[in-house]
Amino acid sequence: MINYLDITNEVAQFAGALVVGDIHGNWPEFEIVLHQAREENLFLISLGDVMDYGLDNVKCFRELNALILNGQARMLIGNHEFKLFKYINQSREQNVRVRRQGGILTTIQDMEKLEPNDLVSFEDEFINTYDNSCFIMSCGNYFFAHGAIDPKFWDQYQFAKATRSMSMFGQVDMKATPREDGYPTRRYDWVDYIPVEKTVIVGHDIRNKAYPHYQNGRKGGKAIFLDTGSSKGGQLSAMKLTF
């Protein structure tokens, strides 16, 4: 796994970038995003959570992975990639401790439909891509994470254990009671530390199912929350960037 990666040079080979929020196995809408990326020669940036909840989890990952292997895309590690990575490794050790409930059940069901040799191949593909993916990426003044960026990161792009956790799970208020929808109560203090002229684009947290949510920070930077509830009663959102 890579902590932080500057992909400016990779994106420079394209007409721009297309950032896609949490796909969650939503193939019909992800196919539209892929079509736009190909037609407009855009580098695809996945904010993570490619699978779980939807109906076409294996297909979504494999279509994205084909672009990654061809140098046309990058994937951030989301909390669902983190969980599936643990599940696959524990399965191979025949000692599964990951809770098989919630969104991951749909991915497990997809995997169980594969022939034995194809299942091994898929697991190998996922592990290899996971190992070569990262927690935070940047391109120019744009920074990308799945959940949030730890304020300590901005001090010469330092990366601590808490930085990795926040990148996957966002900023969680551990003292607050969980929300009525079962998700933890989140905080957004981290947005106030984004430096001036920098923009952070994240997924993970559904702030609005109709359109992406924008939030300005006190230091002049801003955050864009791109998860609009794909496979969770909302839709898949993507954002085109030119440099």
DRENPA-3360 file (N, C-alpha, C; in nm, 2 decimals, always signed):
BEGIN
1 = MINYLDIT = +0.08/-0.12/+0.00/+0.00/+0.00/+0.00/+0.09/+0.13/+0.00 ~ +0.04/+0.23/-0.07/+0.11/+0.35/-0.08/+0.04/+0.46/+0.01 ~ +0.11/+0.53/+0.09/+0.04/+0.63/+0.17/+0.00/+0.75/+0.09 ~ +0.09/+0.81/+0.02/+0.06/+0.93/-0.06/+0.13/+0.93/-0.19 ~ +0.05/+0.97/-0.29/+0.11/+0.97/-0.43/+0.06/+1.09/-0.51 ~ +0.16/+1.16/-0.57/+0.13/+1.27/-0.66/+0.12/+1.21/-0.80 ~ +0.00/+1.22/-0.86/-0.02/+1.16/-0.99/-0.03/+1.27/-1.10 ~ +0.03/+1.39/-1.07/+0.03/+1.50/-1.17/+0.08/+1.46/-1.30;
9 = NEVAQFAG = +0.20/+1.39/-1.30/+0.26/+1.35/-1.43/+0.18/+1.24/-1.50 ~ +0.11/+1.16/-1.43/+0.02/+1.06/-1.50/-0.10/+1.12/-1.56 ~ -0.16/+1.22/-1.50/-0.28/+1.28/-1.55/-0.24/+1.37/-1.67 ~ -0.12/+1.42/-1.67/-0.07/+1.52/-1.77/-0.08/+1.45/-1.91 ~ -0.08/+1.32/-1.92/-0.09/+1.25/-2.05/-0.23/+1.25/-2.11 ~ -0.32/+1.30/-2.03/-0.46/+1.30/-2.07/-0.52/+1.44/-2.08 ~ -0.64/+1.45/-2.13/-0.71/+1.58/-2.14/-0.76/+1.64/-2.01 ~ -0.75/+1.56/-1.91/-0.80/+1.60/-1.78/-0.82/+1.47/-1.69;
17 = ALVVGDIH = -0.90/+1.49/-1.59/-0.93/+1.38/-1.50/-1.08/+1.37/-1.47 ~ -1.13/+1.25/-1.45/-1.27/+1.23/-1.41/-1.27/+1.16/-1.28 ~ -1.32/+1.23/-1.18/-1.32/+1.18/-1.04/-1.46/+1.12/-1.02 ~ -1.46/+0.99/-0.98/-1.59/+0.92/-0.95/-1.60/+0.88/-0.81 ~ -1.72/+0.91/-0.75/-1.74/+0.88/-0.61/-1.76/+0.73/-0.59 ~ -1.82/+0.70/-0.47/-1.84/+0.56/-0.43/-1.93/+0.49/-0.53 ~ -1.88/+0.39/-0.60/-1.95/+0.32/-0.70/-2.05/+0.21/-0.64 ~ -2.00/+0.14/-0.55/-2.07/+0.04/-0.48/-2.15/-0.06/-0.57;
25 = GNWPEFEI = -2.07/-0.11/-0.67/-2.13/-0.21/-0.76/-2.24/-0.17/-0.85 ~ -2.25/-0.04/-0.87/-2.36/+0.02/-0.96/-2.31/+0.02/-1.10 ~ -2.32/-0.09/-1.18/-2.26/-0.10/-1.31/-2.33/-0.01/-1.41 ~ -2.47/+0.00/-1.42/-2.53/+0.08/-1.52/-2.48/+0.23/-1.52 ~ -2.46/+0.29/-1.40/-2.42/+0.43/-1.39/-2.27/+0.44/-1.40 ~ -2.19/+0.34/-1.36/-2.05/+0.34/-1.37/-2.01/+0.32/-1.52 ~ -2.09/+0.25/-1.60/-2.06/+0.23/-1.74/-2.07/+0.37/-1.81 ~ -2.16/+0.45/-1.77/-2.17/+0.59/-1.83/-2.05/+0.67/-1.80;
33 = VLHQAREE = -2.00/+0.66/-1.67/-1.87/+0.73/-1.64/-1.76/+0.68/-1.72 ~ -1.75/+0.55/-1.74/-1.64/+0.49/-1.82/-1.64/+0.54/-1.96 ~ -1.76/+0.55/-2.01/-1.78/+0.59/-2.15/-1.73/+0.74/-2.17 ~ -1.77/+0.82/-2.07/-1.72/+0.96/-2.08/-1.57/+0.97/-2.07 ~ -1.51/+0.89/-1.98/-1.36/+0.89/-1.96/-1.29/+0.85/-2.09 ~ -1.35/+0.75/-2.16/-1.28/+0.71/-2.28/-1.31/+0.81/-2.40 ~ -1.43/+0.86/-2.41/-1.46/+0.95/-2.52/-1.39/+1.08/-2.51 ~ -1.36/+1.13/-2.39/-1.30/+1.26/-2.37/-1.15/+1.24/-2.33;
41 = NLFLISLG = -1.10/+1.12/-2.33/-0.96/+1.10/-2.30/-0.92/+1.15/-2.16 ~ -1.00/+1.11/-2.06/-0.98/+1.16/-1.92/-0.92/+1.04/-1.83 ~ -0.83/+1.08/-1.75/-0.78/+0.99/-1.65/-0.88/+0.97/-1.54 ~ -0.91/+0.84/-1.51/-1.02/+0.81/-1.41/-0.96/+0.80/-1.27 ~ -1.01/+0.87/-1.18/-0.97/+0.86/-1.04/-1.09/+0.81/-0.96 ~ -1.08/+0.69/-0.90/-1.18/+0.64/-0.81/-1.15/+0.67/-0.67 ~ -1.25/+0.72/-0.60/-1.23/+0.76/-0.46/-1.25/+0.64/-0.37 ~ -1.26/+0.52/-0.42/-1.27/+0.40/-0.34/-1.42/+0.36/-0.32;
49 = DVMDYGLD = -1.43/+0.25/-0.24/-1.57/+0.18/-0.23/-1.63/+0.15/-0.36 ~ -1.55/+0.08/-0.44/-1.59/+0.03/-0.57/-1.70/-0.07/-0.56 ~ -1.69/-0.16/-0.46/-1.78/-0.27/-0.45/-1.87/-0.26/-0.32 ~ -1.95/-0.36/-0.30/-2.04/-0.38/-0.19/-2.17/-0.30/-0.21 ~ -2.28/-0.36/-0.17/-2.42/-0.31/-0.18/-2.48/-0.33/-0.32 ~ -2.41/-0.31/-0.43/-2.47/-0.31/-0.56/-2.48/-0.46/-0.61 ~ -2.53/-0.46/-0.74/-2.55/-0.59/-0.80/-2.44/-0.64/-0.89 ~ -2.34/-0.56/-0.92/-2.24/-0.60/-1.01/-2.10/-0.56/-0.96;
57 = NVKCFREL = -2.07/-0.61/-0.84/-1.95/-0.57/-0.77/-1.82/-0.62/-0.84 ~ -1.82/-0.75/-0.88/-1.70/-0.81/-0.95/-1.68/-0.74/-1.08 ~ -1.78/-0.71/-1.15/-1.77/-0.65/-1.29/-1.72/-0.51/-1.27 ~ -1.77/-0.43/-1.18/-1.72/-0.29/-1.16/-1.58/-0.29/-1.13 ~ -1.53/-0.38/-1.04/-1.39/-0.38/-1.00/-1.31/-0.42/-1.12 ~ -1.35/-0.52/-1.19/-1.26/-0.57/-1.31/-1.26/-0.46/-1.42 ~ -1.37/-0.39/-1.44/-1.36/-0.29/-1.55/-1.27/-0.17/-1.51 ~ -1.28/-0.13/-1.38/-1.19/-0.03/-1.33/-1.04/-0.08/-1.33;
65 = NALILNGQ = -1.02/-0.20/-1.29/-0.89/-0.26/-1.28/-0.82/-0.27/-1.42 ~ -0.90/-0.29/-1.52/-0.84/-0.30/-1.66/-0.78/-0.16/-1.69 ~ -0.85/-0.05/-1.65/-0.79/+0.08/-1.68/-0.67/+0.11/-1.59 ~ -0.67/+0.06/-1.47/-0.56/+0.08/-1.38/-0.44/+0.01/-1.44 ~ -0.45/-0.11/-1.48/-0.34/-0.19/-1.53/-0.29/-0.13/-1.66 ~ -0.37/-0.05/-1.73/-0.33/+0.01/-1.86/-0.28/+0.16/-1.84 ~ -0.27/+0.20/-1.71/-0.22/+0.33/-1.68/-0.32/+0.44/-1.71 ~ -0.45/+0.41/-1.71/-0.55/+0.51/-1.74/-0.64/+0.54/-1.61;
73 = ARMLIGNH = -0.60/+0.49/-1.50/-0.68/+0.51/-1.38/-0.60/+0.48/-1.25 ~ -0.65/+0.53/-1.14/-0.60/+0.51/-1.01/-0.72/+0.49/-0.91 ~ -0.70/+0.41/-0.81/-0.80/+0.38/-0.71/-0.75/+0.41/-0.57 ~ -0.83/+0.49/-0.50/-0.80/+0.51/-0.35/-0.85/+0.39/-0.27 ~ -0.79/+0.37/-0.16/-0.84/+0.26/-0.07/-0.94/+0.32/+0.02 ~ -1.06/+0.26/+0.01/-1.17/+0.30/+0.09/-1.19/+0.20/+0.20 ~ -1.29/+0.23/+0.29/-1.31/+0.13/+0.40/-1.36/+0.00/+0.35 ~ -1.43/+0.00/+0.24/-1.48/-0.13/+0.19/-1.37/-0.21/+0.12;
81 = EFKLFKYI = -1.28/-0.14/+0.06/-1.16/-0.22/+0.01/-1.08/-0.28/+0.12 ~ -1.07/-0.20/+0.23/-0.99/-0.24/+0.34/-1.06/-0.37/+0.40 ~ -1.19/-0.37/+0.41/-1.26/-0.48/+0.47/-1.25/-0.61/+0.38 ~ -1.27/-0.59/+0.25/-1.26/-0.70/+0.15/-1.12/-0.76/+0.15 ~ -1.02/-0.67/+0.16/-0.88/-0.72/+0.16/-0.86/-0.82/+0.28 ~ -0.91/-0.78/+0.40/-0.90/-0.86/+0.51/-0.98/-0.99/+0.50 ~ -1.10/-0.98/+0.44/-1.19/-1.10/+0.42/-1.12/-1.20/+0.33 ~ -1.06/-1.15/+0.22/-1.00/-1.25/+0.12/-0.88/-1.32/+0.19;
89 = NQSREQNV = -0.80/-1.24/+0.26/-0.68/-1.30/+0.33/-0.72/-1.40/+0.44 ~ -0.82/-1.36/+0.51/-0.87/-1.45/+0.62/-0.93/-1.57/+0.56 ~ -1.00/-1.56/+0.45/-1.06/-1.68/+0.38/-0.96/-1.78/+0.34 ~ -0.85/-1.72/+0.29/-0.74/-1.81/+0.24/-0.67/-1.88/+0.36 ~ -0.68/-1.82/+0.48/-0.62/-1.88/+0.60/-0.73/-1.97/+0.67 ~ -0.85/-1.97/+0.61/-0.96/-2.04/+0.67/-0.99/-2.00/+0.81 ~ -0.98/-1.87/+0.83/-1.01/-1.82/+0.97/-1.07/-1.68/+0.95 ~ -1.19/-1.67/+0.90/-1.26/-1.55/+0.87/-1.31/-1.49/+1.00;
97 = RVRRQGGI = -1.26/-1.36/+1.03/-1.31/-1.29/+1.15/-1.39/-1.16/+1.11 ~ -1.38/-1.12/+0.98/-1.45/-1.01/+0.94/-1.60/-1.04/+0.94 ~ -1.68/-0.94/+0.99/-1.82/-0.96/+1.00/-1.88/-0.97/+0.86 ~ -1.95/-1.08/+0.82/-2.01/-1.09/+0.69/-2.15/-1.04/+0.70 ~ -2.16/-0.91/+0.70/-2.29/-0.85/+0.71/-2.29/-0.71/+0.64 ~ -2.40/-0.66/+0.61/-2.40/-0.53/+0.54/-2.36/-0.54/+0.39 ~ -2.30/-0.44/+0.34/-2.27/-0.43/+0.20/-2.18/-0.54/+0.15 ~ -2.09/-0.59/+0.23/-1.99/-0.69/+0.18/-2.06/-0.82/+0.14;
105 = LTTIQDME = -2.18/-0.85/+0.19/-2.25/-0.97/+0.15/-2.28/-0.98/+0.00 ~ -2.31/-0.87/-0.06/-2.34/-0.87/-0.20/-2.21/-0.90/-0.28 ~ -2.10/-0.85/-0.24/-1.97/-0.89/-0.30/-1.94/-1.03/-0.28 ~ -1.95/-1.08/-0.16/-1.93/-1.22/-0.14/-2.02/-1.31/-0.23 ~ -2.14/-1.27/-0.24/-2.23/-1.35/-0.32/-2.19/-1.35/-0.47 ~ -2.14/-1.23/-0.52/-2.08/-1.23/-0.65/-1.96/-1.32/-0.67 ~ -1.88/-1.31/-0.57/-1.76/-1.40/-0.58/-1.79/-1.54/-0.58 ~ -1.89/-1.58/-0.50/-1.93/-1.72/-0.49/-1.98/-1.78/-0.63;
113 = KLEPNDLV = -2.02/-1.69/-0.72/-2.08/-1.73/-0.85/-1.96/-1.76/-0.94 ~ -1.84/-1.72/-0.91/-1.73/-1.75/-1.00/-1.68/-1.89/-0.99 ~ -1.63/-1.94/-1.10/-1.57/-2.07/-1.10/-1.44/-2.07/-1.01 ~ -1.41/-2.18/-0.95/-1.29/-2.18/-0.85/-1.17/-2.11/-0.90 ~ -1.13/-2.15/-1.03/-1.00/-2.08/-1.08/-1.02/-1.93/-1.10 ~ -1.14/-1.90/-1.15/-1.17/-1.75/-1.17/-1.18/-1.68/-1.04 ~ -1.22/-1.74/-0.93/-1.23/-1.68/-0.80/-1.09/-1.65/-0.75 ~ -1.00/-1.75/-0.77/-0.86/-1.73/-0.72/-0.80/-1.61/-0.80;
121 = SFEDEFIN = -0.83/-1.61/-0.94/-0.78/-1.50/-1.02/-0.83/-1.37/-0.98 ~ -0.96/-1.36/-0.95/-1.02/-1.23/-0.90/-0.95/-1.19/-0.77 ~ -0.94/-1.28/-0.68/-0.88/-1.24/-0.55/-0.74/-1.19/-0.57 ~ -0.66/-1.26/-0.66/-0.52/-1.21/-0.68/-0.52/-1.07/-0.75 ~ -0.62/-1.05/-0.84/-0.63/-0.92/-0.90/-0.65/-0.81/-0.80 ~ -0.75/-0.84/-0.71/-0.79/-0.74/-0.61/-0.67/-0.72/-0.51 ~ -0.60/-0.82/-0.46/-0.49/-0.80/-0.37/-0.38/-0.72/-0.44 ~ -0.35/-0.75/-0.56/-0.24/-0.68/-0.63/-0.28/-0.53/-0.65;
129 = TYDNSCFI = -0.40/-0.50/-0.69/-0.44/-0.36/-0.70/-0.45/-0.29/-0.57 ~ -0.50/-0.36/-0.47/-0.50/-0.30/-0.33/-0.36/-0.27/-0.29 ~ -0.26/-0.36/-0.31/-0.12/-0.33/-0.27/-0.06/-0.22/-0.34 ~ -0.11/-0.19/-0.46/-0.05/-0.08/-0.54/-0.14/+0.05/-0.54 ~ -0.24/+0.05/-0.45/-0.32/+0.17/-0.44/-0.28/+0.25/-0.32 ~ -0.34/+0.37/-0.30/-0.29/+0.46/-0.20/-0.41/+0.51/-0.12 ~ -0.37/+0.59/-0.01/-0.47/+0.65/+0.08/-0.50/+0.79/+0.04 ~ -0.40/+0.86/-0.01/-0.42/+1.00/-0.05/-0.34/+1.02/-0.18;
137 = MSCGNYFF = -0.41/+1.09/-0.27/-0.34/+1.13/-0.40/-0.36/+1.28/-0.42 ~ -0.27/+1.33/-0.51/-0.29/+1.47/-0.54/-0.25/+1.49/-0.69 ~ -0.31/+1.60/-0.75/-0.28/+1.64/-0.88/-0.29/+1.79/-0.88 ~ -0.18/+1.86/-0.89/-0.18/+2.00/-0.88/-0.23/+2.04/-0.74 ~ -0.33/+2.13/-0.74/-0.39/+2.18/-0.61/-0.51/+2.10/-0.57 ~ -0.53/+1.99/-0.64/-0.64/+1.90/-0.60/-0.58/+1.78/-0.52 ~ -0.65/+1.75/-0.41/-0.61/+1.63/-0.33/-0.73/+1.54/-0.31 ~ -0.70/+1.41/-0.31/-0.81/+1.31/-0.31/-0.79/+1.21/-0.19;
145 = AHGAIDPK = -0.90/+1.18/-0.12/-0.90/+1.08/-0.02/-1.04/+1.01/-0.02 ~ -1.05/+0.90/+0.04/-1.18/+0.84/+0.04/-1.27/+0.91/+0.15 ~ -1.22/+0.93/+0.27/-1.30/+0.98/+0.37/-1.27/+1.12/+0.42 ~ -1.14/+1.15/+0.45/-1.10/+1.28/+0.50/-0.95/+1.29/+0.50 ~ -0.90/+1.41/+0.52/-0.75/+1.42/+0.53/-0.71/+1.48/+0.66 ~ -0.63/+1.40/+0.73/-0.59/+1.44/+0.87/-0.51/+1.58/+0.86 ~ -0.55/+1.67/+0.95/-0.48/+1.80/+0.95/-0.33/+1.79/+0.95 ~ -0.28/+1.69/+1.02/-0.13/+1.67/+1.03/-0.06/+1.65/+0.90;
153 = FWDQYQFA = -0.14/+1.60/+0.80/-0.09/+1.57/+0.67/-0.03/+1.69/+0.61 ~ -0.09/+1.81/+0.63/-0.05/+1.93/+0.56/+0.09/+1.98/+0.60 ~ +0.15/+1.93/+0.71/+0.28/+1.96/+0.75/+0.38/+1.87/+0.68 ~ +0.42/+1.92/+0.56/+0.51/+1.84/+0.48/+0.46/+1.70/+0.44 ~ +0.33/+1.69/+0.43/+0.26/+1.57/+0.38/+0.30/+1.45/+0.47 ~ +0.30/+1.47/+0.60/+0.33/+1.37/+0.70/+0.22/+1.26/+0.70 ~ +0.25/+1.14/+0.73/+0.16/+1.03/+0.73/+0.17/+0.95/+0.85 ~ +0.07/+0.96/+0.95/+0.07/+0.88/+1.07/-0.04/+0.78/+1.06;
161 = KATRSMSM = -0.04/+0.69/+1.16/-0.15/+0.59/+1.17/-0.29/+0.65/+1.16 ~ -0.30/+0.76/+1.23/-0.43/+0.83/+1.24/-0.47/+0.89/+1.10 ~ -0.36/+0.92/+1.02/-0.39/+0.98/+0.89/-0.45/+0.87/+0.80 ~ -0.39/+0.75/+0.81/-0.45/+0.64/+0.73/-0.59/+0.61/+0.77 ~ -0.62/+0.60/+0.90/-0.75/+0.57/+0.94/-0.85/+0.68/+0.90 ~ -0.82/+0.81/+0.91/-0.91/+0.91/+0.87/-0.93/+0.91/+0.72 ~ -0.83/+0.87/+0.64/-0.84/+0.87/+0.50/-0.95/+0.77/+0.46 ~ -0.97/+0.66/+0.53/-1.06/+0.56/+0.50/-1.20/+0.58/+0.56;
169 = FGQVDMKA = -1.20/+0.62/+0.69/-1.32/+0.63/+0.77/-1.38/+0.77/+0.79 ~ -1.30/+0.87/+0.75/-1.35/+1.01/+0.78/-1.32/+1.05/+0.92 ~ -1.37/+1.16/+0.96/-1.35/+1.21/+1.10/-1.47/+1.17/+1.18 ~ -1.46/+1.08/+1.27/-1.57/+1.03/+1.35/-1.57/+1.08/+1.49 ~ -1.68/+1.12/+1.54/-1.70/+1.17/+1.68/-1.72/+1.05/+1.76 ~ -1.62/+1.00/+1.83/-1.63/+0.87/+1.91/-1.72/+0.89/+2.03 ~ -1.73/+1.01/+2.08/-1.81/+1.04/+2.20/-1.96/+1.05/+2.17 ~ -2.00/+1.08/+2.05/-2.14/+1.10/+2.02/-2.21/+0.97/+1.99;
177 = TPREDGYP = -2.34/+0.97/+2.01/-2.42/+0.85/+1.99/-2.43/+0.83/+1.84 ~ -2.44/+0.71/+1.79/-2.46/+0.69/+1.64/-2.59/+0.75/+1.59 ~ -2.59/+0.79/+1.47/-2.70/+0.85/+1.40/-2.82/+0.75/+1.39 ~ -2.94/+0.79/+1.36/-3.05/+0.71/+1.35/-3.04/+0.61/+1.23 ~ -2.96/+0.64/+1.13/-2.94/+0.55/+1.02/-2.83/+0.45/+1.04 ~ -2.77/+0.45/+1.17/-2.68/+0.35/+1.20/-2.53/+0.39/+1.18 ~ -2.51/+0.49/+1.10/-2.38/+0.54/+1.07/-2.32/+0.62/+1.19 ~ -2.19/+0.63/+1.21/-2.14/+0.71/+1.32/-2.16/+0.86/+1.30;
185 = TRRYDWVD = -2.16/+0.93/+1.40/-2.17/+1.08/+1.39/-2.03/+1.13/+1.34 ~ -2.04/+1.21/+1.24/-1.91/+1.26/+1.18/-1.89/+1.40/+1.21 ~ -1.76/+1.44/+1.21/-1.72/+1.58/+1.23/-1.65/+1.62/+1.10 ~ -1.64/+1.75/+1.09/-1.58/+1.81/+0.97/-1.48/+1.92/+1.00 ~ -1.42/+1.91/+1.12/-1.31/+2.00/+1.16/-1.20/+2.00/+1.06 ~ -1.17/+1.88/+1.00/-1.06/+1.87/+0.92/-1.06/+1.96/+0.80 ~ -1.18/+2.00/+0.76/-1.19/+2.09/+0.64/-1.13/+2.22/+0.67 ~ -1.14/+2.27/+0.79/-1.08/+2.40/+0.83/-0.93/+2.41/+0.81;
193 = YIPVEKTV = -0.87/+2.30/+0.80/-0.72/+2.29/+0.80/-0.67/+2.28/+0.65 ~ -0.76/+2.27/+0.56/-0.71/+2.26/+0.42/-0.65/+2.39/+0.38 ~ -0.53/+2.39/+0.33/-0.46/+2.52/+0.29/-0.53/+2.60/+0.18 ~ -0.51/+2.73/+0.18/-0.57/+2.81/+0.08/-0.53/+2.76/-0.06 ~ -0.63/+2.78/-0.15/-0.62/+2.74/-0.29/-0.61/+2.59/-0.31 ~ -0.62/+2.51/-0.21/-0.63/+2.36/-0.23/-0.77/+2.31/-0.21 ~ -0.80/+2.21/-0.29/-0.93/+2.15/-0.29/-0.92/+2.00/-0.26 ~ -0.99/+1.95/-0.16/-0.99/+1.81/-0.13/-1.12/+1.75/-0.18;
201 = IVGHDIRN = -1.12/+1.64/-0.25/-1.24/+1.57/-0.30/-1.24/+1.44/-0.23 ~ -1.35/+1.41/-0.17/-1.37/+1.28/-0.09/-1.50/+1.22/-0.13 ~ -1.51/+1.09/-0.09/-1.64/+1.02/-0.10/-1.68/+0.98/+0.04 ~ -1.73/+0.85/+0.06/-1.75/+0.79/+0.19/-1.88/+0.84/+0.26 ~ -1.89/+0.97/+0.27/-1.99/+1.04/+0.35/-2.10/+1.10/+0.26 ~ -2.22/+1.05/+0.27/-2.33/+1.10/+0.19/-2.39/+1.22/+0.25 ~ -2.35/+1.34/+0.21/-2.40/+1.46/+0.26/-2.53/+1.50/+0.19 ~ -2.55/+1.46/+0.07/-2.66/+1.49/-0.01/-2.68/+1.38/-0.12;
209 = KAYPHYQN = -2.80/+1.33/-0.14/-2.82/+1.23/-0.24/-2.85/+1.29/-0.38 ~ -2.88/+1.42/-0.38/-2.92/+1.49/-0.51/-2.80/+1.54/-0.58 ~ -2.70/+1.59/-0.51/-2.58/+1.65/-0.58/-2.47/+1.66/-0.48 ~ -2.34/+1.67/-0.53/-2.23/+1.68/-0.44/-2.24/+1.80/-0.34 ~ -2.18/+1.78/-0.22/-2.18/+1.88/-0.12/-2.05/+1.96/-0.12 ~ -2.05/+2.09/-0.11/-1.93/+2.17/-0.11/-1.92/+2.24/+0.03 ~ -1.80/+2.24/+0.08/-1.78/+2.31/+0.21/-1.65/+2.38/+0.21 ~ -1.65/+2.51/+0.25/-1.53/+2.59/+0.26/-1.47/+2.58/+0.40;
217 = GRKGGKAI = -1.34/+2.59/+0.40/-1.26/+2.58/+0.53/-1.21/+2.72/+0.57 ~ -1.18/+2.73/+0.69/-1.14/+2.86/+0.75/-1.00/+2.91/+0.70 ~ -0.92/+2.82/+0.65/-0.79/+2.86/+0.60/-0.79/+2.89/+0.45 ~ -0.91/+2.89/+0.39/-0.92/+2.92/+0.25/-0.93/+2.81/+0.15 ~ -0.91/+2.68/+0.20/-0.93/+2.57/+0.12/-1.07/+2.52/+0.12 ~ -1.10/+2.42/+0.04/-1.24/+2.37/+0.04/-1.25/+2.22/+0.02 ~ -1.36/+2.16/+0.05/-1.38/+2.02/+0.04/-1.50/+1.99/-0.05 ~ -1.50/+1.89/-0.13/-1.61/+1.85/-0.21/-1.64/+1.70/-0.17;
225 = FLDTGSSK = -1.76/+1.68/-0.13/-1.81/+1.55/-0.09/-1.89/+1.49/-0.21 ~ -1.83/+1.39/-0.28/-1.88/+1.34/-0.40/-1.97/+1.22/-0.39 ~ -1.98/+1.16/-0.27/-2.06/+1.04/-0.26/-2.21/+1.08/-0.25 ~ -2.29/+1.05/-0.35/-2.43/+1.08/-0.35/-2.52/+0.96/-0.34 ~ -2.47/+0.85/-0.28/-2.55/+0.74/-0.24/-2.57/+0.63/-0.35 ~ -2.47/+0.61/-0.43/-2.49/+0.51/-0.53/-2.51/+0.37/-0.47 ~ -2.61/+0.30/-0.52/-2.66/+0.17/-0.46/-2.72/+0.18/-0.32 ~ -2.74/+0.31/-0.27/-2.80/+0.33/-0.14/-2.92/+0.42/-0.15;
233 = GGQLSAMK = -2.99/+0.42/-0.26/-3.10/+0.50/-0.28/-3.07/+0.64/-0.34 ~ -2.95/+0.66/-0.38/-2.91/+0.78/-0.45/-2.86/+0.75/-0.59 ~ -2.75/+0.82/-0.63/-2.70/+0.80/-0.76/-2.55/+0.81/-0.75 ~ -2.48/+0.78/-0.87/-2.34/+0.79/-0.88/-2.30/+0.92/-0.94 ~ -2.21/+0.99/-0.87/-2.16/+1.12/-0.92/-2.02/+1.12/-0.96 ~ -1.99/+1.20/-1.06/-1.85/+1.21/-1.11/-1.82/+1.36/-1.14 ~ -1.69/+1.40/-1.13/-1.66/+1.54/-1.15/-1.54/+1.55/-1.25 ~ -1.55/+1.62/-1.35/-1.45/+1.64/-1.45/-1.36/+1.76/-1.41;
241 = LTF = -1.22/+1.73/-1.41/-1.13/+1.83/-1.38/-1.03/+1.86/-1.49 ~ -1.00/+1.98/-1.52/-0.90/+2.01/-1.62/-0.79/+2.10/-1.55 ~ -0.67/+2.09/-1.60/-0.56/+2.15/-1.54/-0.48/+2.24/-1.63;
% end
